Amino acid sequence: MNKPLSPSLISTVTPAANSAQLRRSVRGFASQPVADALLHDCLQEARRAPSGANLQPGYFWQVCGARREQLSTQLQHAYEAGEQEAEDYGYFPSPLPMSMRKRQVAAAQALYGALGVERGDAAGRGAQFGRNFRFFDAPVALIITIDSGFGPGGYMDLGMAIYGLMLAAQSRGLATCAIGAMASYPGLIRDVLALPSTQTVVCGMALGYEDVGAPVNQALTARAELDAYFKRLD
Ligand SMILES: Cc1cc2nc3c(=O)[nH]c(=O)nc-3n(C[C@H](O)[C@H](O)[C@H](O)COP(=O)(O)O)c2cc1C
């Protein structure tokens, strides 16, 4: 059992606000490996996330070596062949409201703009999208799953742990990118990782040290103004 943090330890942890301000998705990584102990530290901190009834839903599977190569090769083949699977869970509302569509387009422009990929360059965009399936060549590749019986509340809990992992990594000089693209091929991922059919594939995550010279890491996203999502009701 991972014991509660003691008050003296709490005061030595980097303030979360700093990590939250500095964190951004990183899609280009240095080859420097991440020590197992450091990764385990990050995961244990992430799992301090709150959850309903402290159920702590979800699993993080680190995919390494030949298994990782096999997974990425098969995912890339499936993607390049235009194969489609039924996804385990829905993500985007359909239709996407125009206000959200604008945010999506702005995020895509930030990414492809940093790479110098023009709007009409389908091959360039496809190549970058394909890199999702290689975990952006990060030293640590994670697949994140949840027991299929969980409803939206469980995803909410797991999302907090995922963000906790991002912040824990950030505060230790590491960088991350969540990879929702993995959820396009849940069956393939379960097969290669030999996961039971009761595991829903939520997303992947790339984790490692940032390649600070990689143009892709120049992509910066904005956020909606406070009044777009916060209202005080008297
Ligand atoms: C659950 C989740 C899934 C994501 N999936 C992908 C993905 O498949 N590929 C990708 O390049 N970025 C992915 N992202 C990164 C988002 O595009 C990014 O978080 C967003 O544009 C805001 O930018 P920032 O993280 O740099 O602040 C994902 C983020 C989240 C939280």
The ligand as an SDF file (V2000), in Angstrom:
LIG
                    3D

 31 33  0  0  0  0  0  0  0  0999 V2000
   -6.8130   13.0600  -23.3990 C   0  0  0  0  0  0  0  0  0  0  0  0
   -5.9180   13.7690  -24.3730 C   0  0  0  0  0  0  0  0  0  0  0  0
   -5.6460   13.2110  -25.5970 C   0  0  0  0  0  0  0  0  0  0  0  0
   -4.7730   13.8540  -26.4770 C   0  0  0  0  0  0  0  0  0  0  0  0
   -4.4480   13.2340  -27.6540 N   0  0  0  0  0  0  0  0  0  0  0  0
   -3.4950   13.7640  -28.4430 C   0  0  0  0  0  0  0  0  0  0  0  0
   -3.0560   13.0680  -29.5980 C   0  0  0  0  0  0  0  0  0  0  0  0
   -3.5460   11.9770  -29.9240 O   0  0  0  0  0  0  0  0  0  0  0  0
   -2.0620   13.6100  -30.3360 N   0  0  0  0  0  0  0  0  0  0  0  0
   -1.4930   14.8110  -30.0130 C   0  0  0  0  0  0  0  0  0  0  0  0
   -0.5650   15.2400  -30.7290 O   0  0  0  0  0  0  0  0  0  0  0  0
   -1.8970   15.5130  -28.9230 N   0  0  0  0  0  0  0  0  0  0  0  0
   -2.8710   15.0090  -28.1310 C   0  0  0  0  0  0  0  0  0  0  0  0
   -3.2800   15.6740  -27.0050 N   0  0  0  0  0  0  0  0  0  0  0  0
   -2.6850   16.9710  -26.6750 C   0  0  0  0  0  0  0  0  0  0  0  0
   -3.6750   18.1220  -26.9090 C   0  0  0  0  0  0  0  0  0  0  0  0
   -3.7200   18.4250  -28.2760 O   0  0  0  0  0  0  0  0  0  0  0  0
   -3.1900   19.3250  -26.0850 C   0  0  0  0  0  0  0  0  0  0  0  0
   -3.2630   18.9890  -24.7200 O   0  0  0  0  0  0  0  0  0  0  0  0
   -4.0080   20.5810  -26.3210 C   0  0  0  0  0  0  0  0  0  0  0  0
   -3.8930   21.0250  -27.6550 O   0  0  0  0  0  0  0  0  0  0  0  0
   -3.5440   21.7250  -25.3910 C   0  0  0  0  0  0  0  0  0  0  0  0
   -2.1650   21.9610  -25.5930 O   0  0  0  0  0  0  0  0  0  0  0  0
   -1.0980   21.8110  -24.4160 P   0  0  0  0  0  0  0  0  0  0  0  0
   -1.1950   20.4300  -23.8600 O   0  0  0  0  0  0  0  0  0  0  0  0
    0.2400   22.0580  -25.0820 O   0  0  0  0  0  0  0  0  0  0  0  0
   -1.4140   22.8330  -23.3720 O   0  0  0  0  0  0  0  0  0  0  0  0
   -4.1830   15.0870  -26.1250 C   0  0  0  0  0  0  0  0  0  0  0  0
   -4.4820   15.6630  -24.8900 C   0  0  0  0  0  0  0  0  0  0  0  0
   -5.3390   15.0180  -24.0250 C   0  0  0  0  0  0  0  0  0  0  0  0
   -5.6000   15.6270  -22.6750 C   0  0  0  0  0  0  0  0  0  0  0  0
  1  2  1  0
  2  3  1  0
  2 30  2  0
  3  4  2  0
  4  5  1  0
  4 28  1  0
  5  6  2  0
  6  7  1  0
  6 13  1  0
  7  8  2  0
  7  9  1  0
  9 10  1  0
 10 11  2  0
 10 12  1  0
 12 13  2  0
 13 14  1  0
 14 15  1  0
 14 28  1  0
 15 16  1  0
 16 17  1  0
 16 18  1  0
 18 19  1  0
 18 20  1  0
 20 21  1  0
 20 22  1  0
 22 23  1  0
 23 24  1  0
 24 25  2  0
 24 26  1  0
 24 27  1  0
 28 29  2  0
 29 30  1  0
 30 31  1  0
M  END
$$$$
